[in-house]
Amino acid sequence: MAASTRIVPAPITEPAGDRQSLRAWGFEDSGFLVHGDAVRFESARYPGAGADLPLFAPFVETAIGVPFDAQDRNEPGPVRVPDGPNVGGLLATLEQALGKDAVSAVPEVRLRHGHGHHLEEIFHLLYGRLERVPDVVVWPLDDAQVLAVLGIAREAGAIVIPFGGGTTVSLSLDCTGQNQPIISLDLGRMNQVRWIDPVTRTACIEAGAVGRHIEQTLARHGFTLGHEPDSVEFSTLGGWIATNASGMKKNRYGNIEDVVLDVTVVGTDGIVEHQVTVPRSSHGVDVRRLAFGSEGLIGVITRAVVKIHRLPEVTRYGSLVFPDWAHGVAFLTEMSEWQTLPASVRLVDNLQFRFGQACKPPSSGLVQSLQKFFLTRIKGIDLSRMAAATLVYEGSARQQQELEARVLELARRYGAVSGGPNAGQAGYRLTFGIAYIRDFLLPYWTIGDSFETSVPWGKVDAVVEAVKVAVRSAHAALGLSGHPFVTARVSQIYQTGACVYFYLGFHYKGAKDPVLAFRQLEHVARQAILDAGGSLSHHHGIGKIRAPYLPQIKSASALRWVARVKDALDPEHVFASGNQVVPPPNPEERSSS
């Protein structure tokens, strides 16, 4: 067999118009806004943008039980960047090692590197102030420069926090309580697809490469990675590994642990890598696996060799309407036994279905009437109880046509009606636009965020119901206005269970401390998940927001193992972000040491 010929792609460059917002999710040129009497999503990037959404405001009113008043705003305050310790000497040393263009202490740059996209962080950006942010930001070009930064940090008594896309929702970038100088190590210049091997169908990609750039680069050469988390536009390969991430098309392409063949990590004592990448090996303890879920605790992930796939012959979409959530879950449970699945299958409950409809321009009156007549009169489906699924099929045309026929046959046994490919495609793509809604609603006195769990089959319904009951009860006990918005979807399925993804929100006007109120509701929801048999996280990771719950899911010995590995690999605690550190017993107190 002939030796493989690697392709070296053209360098990845960020388009000038792809600026990201500094105080909200997404691109600076995209977002929701009030337009006359309606809400509109303005963007040149997303299909369907630019049209009025007359159903949006009425849905928000119904969902939280409080009128939506576009004139009643909680206006954000000025951006305030906290001061840190004097790091003039550290700054000069870093500039000497990396060059002045690779080091910054500009306040706005430091601020962006001091937060992710959890609700608490964005709220404080708008209405308060982050207590602590990094003192210096650096952009190394290679492993040697990463090592140099770690050595400088050790000598200066500083700590290093790796930074990828900044999309974390686990408070993993939170610097609260840190007294030492903080260096944010941004992988933004280590962002290239180094090579593509079309024979082995692998690629070497640097950790700072953003998902959308990875896909664009691979597609130009006829390949795809297929790893597509909701944050794929902004998150990075290194971040996916560090959080043990999952993608929407994991049925076909796998989770990140299935995608990555080899990973390089730079620690305080050197570079961890293997000299050869093979399909599988049995080389004793594989220390590279410590990178998965490491969240910046033991080193900096700098690159990985990943599996890639030829672009699919077809990408087809589908949608299904079920009589209710229980029928949809039963359908997914049986489908999970199949050896071949659609690339993506997602089921949303009734409230989330209506949420999605409110985020789209309404159909014409005739079409809408015909759809409603067909579902209610012909099929007998109650629109107030129905659930819906979106499906993505990728692969050869013949195989996907056969698979789709099999899916529809099974769906009919559970009372489902096909909603067609257009609804499926719109529902799948809505994921990227809907991410902008939370930050749009914050000034209109509506606060919310998402969280997820992994649940065995047989417990999905119980977990979802437990969360909804717990949140409603806690909301009432806190005396908050209106009622809570709490909704669920199954976003990934496995042979043994599913990932369930929740949205939680409420009207916060009149609340003494909206962030504390949200934290209390999120706490009862998470505790309800654990009590009902769900996991602490499926793909968001632990960070600091979930660290208090670790003793409930890991034995004392398991926690000691993690601590001892950390001490052995980073004895001077240069990587002292505080992620995965169990805080003191007081639930209101969080350690960042």
N, C-alpha and C positions, 0 to 999 in steps of 0.2 A: 504494500500500500504506500502511496506517495506521502511524503512528509507534508504536514499541513502548512499552508501559507497564510500567515496572519495578516489581517488588514489593520492598518493604523488610520483611524478616522481623523477627519479634520478637527481641529481644536474646538471645544465648546466655548461659545461666547454668549454672554447675556444680552439679549436685545435691549436697546436703549429704552423702549417703551414698557419694559417689564418691571417697573418699580413697584415694590410692595409697600403697602400702607404701614406706617410706623405705630399706629394706635388701634389697629383693627385687623381682622383677618383679610388676606387676599391681596389682589392687585390694586394699586392706587386708582386705576381708571375704571374699576368695577365696584358695584355695590347697589344696595337698595336705597331708595329715596322716596319722599312723599311728592307726588306729582298731581297737583289739583286736589281732587277728592279721592284719589286712588294712590296706591303704592306702585312703584315701578322699579324694575331691576335694570340698571343701565350698564351696558358692557358691549364691547365689540368682539368679545372672546367666546361668549356662550350662546348656543342656539336658543332662540325664543326671547332673548333679552330685548329691551326697548319698548315692550308693550305694557299698557296699564294692567294692573292686577286688581280688579274691583272686588274680588272675593277675599283679598288678603286681610284688610282691616276688620271686616265682619268676622272672619275666622278667629283672629286674635281675640276679639271681644268674647266670642263664645268659648274659646279655649281657656282663658284665664278669668272669665267672669267679670271683667271690668271694661267699660267703654274705651275704645282707642281714640284718643284726642290728639290730632296732629299738631295742635297749638300748645299742648301741655308737654313741655320738654324739660328734662333735667340736663341743663347745658353743661357740657364738659368744661373743666377748668384748664388752666395753662399747664403745659408740660413742665414738670419739675424733676431735675436730675439730682439725686443726693450726692453729697460730697463723700469722698473716701479718704483714706490715709495719704500722706505725701509719698508719692512713688516716683519722684524725679530721678533718683538713681537707678531704679529698676527700669524705668522707661528708656533711659540712656543706654543701659546694658543691652536691652532687647533690640534697640535700634542699631546698635553696633553689630549685633549678631545676625539680624534679619534684613537690615536696611530700613530707612525711615518710612518708605512707602508701605511697609508691611506691619507697622505698629501705629496704634492710634489711642489717644486719650480724649478724643473729642466727646463732649457730654452726650450728644444724641446717639453716637455710635455705641458708647458704653451702655446707655439706657436700653437700646434694642437688644443687646447681648445679655441683659439682666432679667429677661422674662421669656416665657413661652406664650401659649394661648389658652391657658386655663382661665375660667371666668374670673377668679380672684385677681389675677394679674391684669387682665384687661380693665376690670372695674377700677383698680387702683391707678392705672395709667390715666383713666379718664377723670376720676373724681378724688383721687388722693395722691399718693406718692409711693413709689416703691422705696422701701426702707434702705436697700443696699443693692448696688449693681457692681459689675466688674470695674476695676480701676484702669486696666489696660486691655486692649484687644489686639491680638496678633494673627497674622495670616501666613503660616509657614508654607513653603513650596514643596517640601519633600520630607522623608523620614529623618534625615540628618538635622533639618531645622526643627522638627518636632522634638527630637532628642535634645537639641540645644536649649529650647525653651524650657523643657523639664529640668535640665541641669541648672539653668539660671533661677528658676523658681525655687528649687531646693536650696540653693545658696542664699537666696534672699528671704527665705521663710515664707514664700508666697504659695498660694494654691492655684491649681489649673483646672478649669472647667471646659471640657470640649464642647464645641458649638457646631451644629450642622445646619438644619433649616430653620431652627427656632420654632417648630410647630408643636412641641411637646405640650400635653395637657395634664401632666402629672406634677407640676411645680418642680421639675428636675433642674431648672435653671435658676430657681429662687436662691438668692444669696443672703437672705435674712439671717442676722446673728453672726455673720462672718467678720472677724476682727483683723485677720491677716490680709495682706494685699492679695487681690484676686486678678488672675490673668484669664481672660476668655480666649481660648484657642480655637479660632474659626477655621474650618476646613474649606472655606470658599475658594481658595486657590488650588486646592488639590481636588479638582472637580472634573477630570477628564476620563473618557473611555480610552484606556491605553492601547488596547488591541482587541480585535475580534478574530476568533479562530473559526472559520466556517466549516471545517472538517469535524472538530470535536464539539462544535456548537457551544463554545464557552467564550467569555470575555473577561478582561481584567479592567475593573472600574475603580476609580479613586473614590474614597468615602464621602467627599464633599459634593459629588455629582447629584444634582437634583433629579427627581423622578421624571419630570417632563422632558428634561434634556437627555436623559438616558434613553428614553423611548424614541425621541426624535433622531438621535444619533444612530441607534441600532436599526431603526426603520429605513434609513437611507441605504442600508446595506442588506435589507431584506429580513431583518430579525426583530424579535421583541423579547423583553425580559418577562413581561406578563405580570409583574408584581405591581398591583395598583391599589394601594390604600386610598382612603378618602382624601388624604393630604398629598397625593402623588405630585401635584403641581409644585409643591414647595419643600417637601421633606426629602431627605437624602439617604443614599445607600448606607452610610455609616449610622445614621439615626435608626434606620430599619433594623440593623443588626443589634444596636445597643438597646433597643426596646423589645426585641424579639417580635417583630411586626408581622401582620397578616395583610393580605390584599383581597380586594373584592372578587378577583378571578382565581382564587387559590385552588378551586376544584381542578383546574386545568394545569396551573403553573406551580402550585405549591405555596406554602408559607415561606418566610425568609429562611428558615432553617433547612428547607428543601431546595431553595434556590442557590444558596452559597456552597461552593465546593472548598474554598480556601479563603482565609482571612489573615491579614497582616495587622498586628497591633504593636504600637510603640509604647513601652513602659519605662519606668524610671531606670531600669537596669539594662535596657537594650530593646532590640527588635525581635518580636516573636513571629516567626514565619517558617514554612517548610520549603525545602529546595525543589520539590516536584509536586505538581497537582495531578491527581489521578481520580478515576471514577469513585473509588472507595479504597480505604486502607485500614490495616490493623496494626498501628504503630504504638501501642500502649496508650497511656493517658494522653488525650488530645487536649492540650492546654488552650488551643485556639477556640474551643467550644466555650471557654469562659467569657469570650467576647459577647456571646448572645445573652441579651438581657443585662449587660454589665452597667449600663447607664452612667458611664464615665467614672466608675469606681476604681478601675485598675489600670487603665491605659487609654490610648487614643487609637481608635480604629482608623487606619489610613487607606486601605484598599481591600478589595476582595476579588476572587475569581468566581464567576457566577455562571450558571447554566443559562443559555439563551435558546430561543425557539424560532424556527422560520415563521414569518408572518402567516397567519391563518389564511386559508383559501377564502373562507367566508367568515363574517361576523354577523350573526342574526340575533334579533331580539324577540322576546315574547312577553306576554303578561297574562295573568290569571286572576279571576275574581272568585273568591270563596264565600260561602254563606256566612262564615264567621272565622275567628282566629283559630279555634280548636280544630276545625276542618283543615285549615292550612297547615297547622303544626303536624297533624296526623299524616297529611300528604308528604311533608318533608321527612318525617320519620321513616316512612316506607321507602321513599326515594333514596335515603341515605344508605340503603343496603346494596344499591347498584354499584357495579364496578366502574361504570362510566357515567359522569354527571355533566350537566351544563357547566360552562366555565364559571358562571355566577348564578346563584338563586337567592333571592331575598324576599322575605315576607314581612309586610307591615300591618299593624293593627288598624282598626277603623279610624281612630283619631289621627294617626300618622298618614293614612291614606287621604283623609280630608285636608290635612296640612299640605300635602303635596299638591292636591288639586287647587288649593288657594294660592299656591306659588306659580301657577301657570295661567296664561291668558285663557279665558273661558272659550269653549267651543261655540260654534254658531247655535242659535236657538233650536233649529231643526235637528241638528246632529245631537245636541245635548238631550233633547226630548226623546229622540229615537233610542238613544242609549239607555236612558232611564226607563222608558217603556219596556224595552227588551229585557232588562235585568229584573225589573219588579213584576211586570205582568206576565211575561213569558216564562222566565226562569224562577220567579218567586223569591228573589233575593231581597232581603231587608237592607236598605242602604245604610241604616244606622248601626248595623252589626257586621257588615261584610268586611273581609280582609282582602288584601291584594298582594300578588307576587310579581316580581319582575325577573326575567331570565335572560342570560346572555349565552349564546352558542358560538363557539369558535373552533374551527378545524376544517376538515374537508367537507365539501358541500353535501356529498352523499351521506356521510356519517352523521352530520348534524341534522339533516332532514329526517333520518331514521330516529335519531335521539329525540327530536322535537315531537315526532308522532307518538313515541312511547310516553313522553312526558304528558302530552294531552290526553292520552288514553288513561293514564293513572289519575290525572287531575279530575277527569269526569267521574271517576268512582268516588271522589270526595266532594261531589257537587259543584265543581268549579266550572266557570265559563271563560273561554279565551277572550282576552281583551285586545289581542292583536299586537303586531310588532311595533307600531308607532307609539302606543302607550308604554310598551316595555322600554323602548329606546329613550323616551322622554323621562320615564321614571328613573332609569339608570343615570342619565346625564344630569338629572336634577340634583344629584348628590353634590356636585361641585358648586352649583349656585346657592344651594340651601345653606352652605357653610357661612355665607355672609349675613344671614338673618340675625343671629344672636347679637352681633355688635351693632347692627342697625337698630334693634329694639331697645338696647340699653338706655339711650336718652329718652325713650318713651316709657320709662318706668317698668320695663319688663326685663327680668334677669333670668338667665338660663344657661345650661351647658349639657354635655352628654357624658355618659359613662357606659361601660360594657362589662360583660361577664361571659364565662363559658359554662354551659349547663348540660348535664347528661340528659338523654332522651328520657321522657317520663317525668321530668321535673321542670320542663320549660314553662308549662302553664302555671305551675305552682309558684315559680320564681317571679314571673311577670305579675301575677295577682298579688303576691306578697309585697312587691315593691309599690304597686299602686295603692294598696290599702295603707301601708306604712306612711307613704308620703302624704296622702290625704289627711290621715289622722294627725300627723305632725304639723302640717300646715294649719289645721284648725286650732291645734294647741298653741301655736305661736301667735295666733290672732291676726294673721296676715289677710289682706283684702282679697276678695274674689275667691278663686279656687286654683289649685295647682294644675299645670299642664304636665302630664306624665304619660309617655307613650313609648311603645316598644316595637322593635323589628328583629327578626332573625336575619343576620347578615352573612353568616357562613355556616355551612353544615358539615358534619363529620359522621363517620360510621357510628360513633358512640354518643353524639350530642351536637350541640349548636352554640354559636356565639349569639347572644342576645344583646342588642344595643338600645340604650334608653336615651330619651330626651326628657329633661326636667326643667320647668320654668315657672315663674309666678310674678305677679304684680308687686313691686317693692315700695311703692309710694307709701309713706307713713311708717315704714320699718325703721327702727332705730339704727340697726346695723345690717344692711342688706346682705353683705358678704357673709357675716356670721349666720344669718338666717338661712342662706343657701347652703352653707357648710353643714348646718344642723339637718336640713332636709336630705342632703346628699349622704350624710352619715346614717340616717335611719334607712335610707334606700340600700346602701351598701351592706349594712348589717342584716337587713331582710334578705338580701341575696345570699349571704354566707349562711344564715340560719336555714334557708330553704334548699341549700345544696349547690349553690353556684360558686364560681371561682372569684378571686380578688380582681383579676384582670385577664382579658383574652389577648389584647394586643397593645394597650396603651402603656403598659409597664407600671412600675411602682412609684419611682420618684420619691417625693415627700408626702404627697396627698394620700397615698395608700399605705405608707410605712406603718402607721399605728395598728393596722390589722394583721401584720405579718405573724405575730404570735398565734393567731387563730388558724393559720394555714400551714405553718412550719413548726416542727418540734424545736425544743430548745437546742438540741444538738445540731440540727440543720442550720439554725441561726448562728451558732458558734462556728460551724464550718465556714460559712460565708465570711464572718468576721476574721477568722484566722487566715483564710486565703488572702483577704484584703491586707492584713498586717504583714503577711509574708511577701507579697508582691509589691507593696507600696509602704514600706515600714515607716517612712517619714511623712506619710499621708499628704503627699503632694496633690493627689486626687481626693480632695476633702470636700466634695460638693454636698455631702450629707444625704445623698439619695440612699434609700433602703435602710436608713438608720431608724430603729424603733425609738420613738420619743418617750419622755417620762410618762408616768401613769395618767397625769392630768390631761384629758382629751383636748382642752383648750390650748395646751402648750405644745409647741412643735420645735424640736431641736434641729438646728442646721449645722451642727458641728461636724 
